[in-house]
């Protein structure tokens, strides 16, 4: 008998308790244990079998670490069929999360009971596959096609109450899964209940499956798994159970063999690995309960909102009472949003805006905070003044953080007498919504201050990434490069609209020019002016047509006009006819004869620039691992999750081909397209970025 499933008798009931921490994933040993357990129960003459999970949860799904390897018998669909075919009454008792293959085991059982806090669902599409052990066949028989399509294609988790209403479970009871399961099984024995296989229920009624497929495909922006799952549900309506199972298995393996599946699983594990830095093992973070935020503009108000919503108290420092009140208005506006969505109630709203938030205009108000974040104007002199004042007033051990997006954190730290306490915490706007937090570690930042940054990120439910000091850190530095590659393509003949369309077809929520309009064209203008003032390398190609838009007062969405024209109060965009003219004028001025670009070439150049700069960022140690870059782009820059991140994408494309393309592009512009030494090294050694992730 396998250790992963412990067998025990409780009178007429054979108990199969899963013991495969941390989430009772259905690895080979667990599957074998279930099959052996049911056989033994039958042989011993038990009347019922109870299946439940020890520890935090029922089965949370198939073991994702086995994906991509040859499946080992017994296969999960056969395990579910074996349970279902048993002449004994099979009861599953669910607590924690019954997800994916976990819920499929429960659906293969004859009766299902759950604790009130249990959650369940079929989230397979979120990792690029679909239910592959009968989920698409059994669930529709229980809850109908329409609801099944919604549940399976969204991958959402359903609470016990809703599951009961839908008919996924038979009962909710308070207690341990073992206690409630034993009581339920005994009751069923006493009532002489019979096995109740879902597979023997009639086929559910169908719907217009082609329309459902198209609607889901459109919604998932090129991600294949949700739409493919619709075809599985279709089989439940149209085919006998056994043939439906076959169809499900074919579709499941179709998806298993896609790059999208690899990308999504890379994202799943990287999202969990990114906050676990080997260097922080055993380092205790400092306590953070009260924080200070300096500057209550959009960014500062967003940071304060995130902190308040996650149980911290906030002192908001502004230059004047009026500005402080305006900041409070912004925070209250953000919190209203949370109130509307039911994330907080009216009492909490009042508490957060009144008791948990203090307004101040004097630095003395920050003398007792545990951590302070400044979100003031992006100018080194201004930042230095702020940090000099913080150094004078903050208590010893307080963490002093800057939210700068590109300034040198070492220089900021050096102005204080406590550089070990200074760190960059780079939030992304709107800070109470965007998931990414870059934690910028300066030369002298103490390890427990880094640990505090990560602990704060966790409190605020962010995906935190460690970054080193350089212009733009990880994300904005890479952004500057791929954005430049796009600008070069415009000079050479592409249009912003073709570029946006090509990248949106690749999976980005918005193309780079639509993003510029959203962020405000003044931001890019300021960066170009700064770079020109600092002195650009004479070999660097500059573009100036967008300056003309800014000079005319067009900053994108906020002024109604930029690359696109926006109707008042709407985000619907139509190309701005002035833009091609401005571009044509710059081409003429620079004596460039425009050429045509295919959409494929646009994507390839854009991605090659992104990967090349990302490889430099990793090679220089600004990012510790390739997965740190991947998570930065995924959570801060709208990179399509199903490609896994730029470096996962690069691995899947093949690094030698990508390097070959970069070298070919360098024949036109050998200043911009300088191959990253790390990329050259990996190609020479026949290795991948993934190999570097494995170093831990
Ligand atoms: C499937 O079932 C296919 C079938 O339909 C058909 C098959 C033929 N496998 O998230 P946490 C690890 S597809 C392996 O931090 P939480 C995770 O990496 C599967 N490992 O905890 C982490 O490891 P580490 C469908 C897994 O409490 C640790 O467990 N199921 C798996 O915040 C703790 O995880 C899903 O997609 C797994 N399935 O959340 C469910 N799951 O400590 C995916 C987790 O080394 N899982 N690990 O970093 C989840 O959604 C969350 O993990 C869960 C717990 C809600 C369960």
Boltz pocket constraint, residues with backbone or C-beta under 6 A from the ligand:
constraints:
  - pocket:
      binder: B
      contacts: [[A, 22], [A, 23], [A, 25], [A, 60], [A, 61], [A, 62], [A, 63], [A, 64], [A, 65], [A, 76], [A, 77], [A, 97], [A, 99], [A, 100], [A, 101], [A, 102], [A, 104], [A, 123], [A, 124], [A, 127], [A, 129], [A, 130], [A, 131], [A, 132], [A, 133], [A, 135], [A, 268], [A, 269], [A, 272], [A, 273]]
      max_distance: 6.0
